Amino acid sequence: MKVSKQRQISIPRDFYDALNLNDEAIVEYTDKGIVIRPAVSDEIDFLKIF
C-alpha cells in the first residue's frame, strides 16, 4: 500500500467490502499499529422516547 504526499492511503476493495465501510470510519492508533473500523452512528430516535 502506498502513502501519498498528502499522507493518504487507499483501502483495498476487499477490505472495504468486508468491513462494510461507508463514508466514515474510526481510525485508532494502538501499540500494535493503526486500526480502522466502521463508524457507528449513535442516532437517537426521540419519537421512541416520548
Backbone torsions as a table, in degrees:
resi	resn	phi	psi	omega
1	MET	NA	135.8	178.8
2	LYS	-97.4	151.6	173.1
3	VAL	-112.2	126.2	-178.2
4	SER	-74.6	171.1	177.5
5	LYS	-63.2	-21.9	177.4
6	GLN	-89.4	11.3	179.4
7	ARG	67.3	27.8	179.8
8	GLN	-99.2	148.5	174.3
9	ILE	-126.8	158.8	174.3
10	SER	-109.0	132.3	178.0
11	ILE	-84.5	124.8	179.0
12	PRO	-56.5	142.9	-175.8
13	ARG	-52.2	-42.4	-179.1
14	ASP	-60.7	-41.6	178.4
15	PHE	-68.4	-44.6	-179.8
16	TYR	-57.0	-47.6	179.9
17	ASP	-67.1	-43.1	-178.1
18	ALA	-63.5	-33.8	179.5
19	LEU	-86.0	-6.4	-178.5
20	ASN	55.6	45.8	-179.3
21	LEU	-75.5	152.1	173.4
22	ASN	-121.4	-130.6	-176.6
23	ASP	-93.9	1.7	176.6
24	GLU	-137.7	147.6	177.7
25	ALA	-146.2	157.5	174.2
26	ILE	-97.2	130.7	178.4
27	VAL	-120.1	124.8	-179.2
28	GLU	-125.2	142.6	174.6
29	TYR	-100.0	124.9	178.7
30	THR	-122.9	176.2	177.8
31	ASP	-68.5	-12.9	179.5
32	LYS	-102.0	-7.3	179.4
33	GLY	139.6	-157.2	-179.5
34	ILE	-99.0	134.2	178.3
35	VAL	-114.3	128.5	177.1
36	ILE	-116.3	127.4	179.1
37	ARG	-141.4	158.7	-179.1
38	PRO	-60.9	142.9	173.2
39	ALA	-79.1	132.8	179.5
40	VAL	-106.3	126.1	179.3
41	SER	-78.1	128.5	177.9
42	ASP	-100.9	48.5	-179.4
43	GLU	-67.4	141.2	178.3
44	ILE	-110.5	126.0	175.9
45	ASP	-88.2	96.4	-175.9
46	PHE	-65.0	-22.2	178.0
47	LEU	-67.2	-29.0	179.6
48	LYS	-79.0	-19.5	-178.8
49	ILE	-77.1	-38.6	-175.2
50	PHE	-100.7	NA	NA
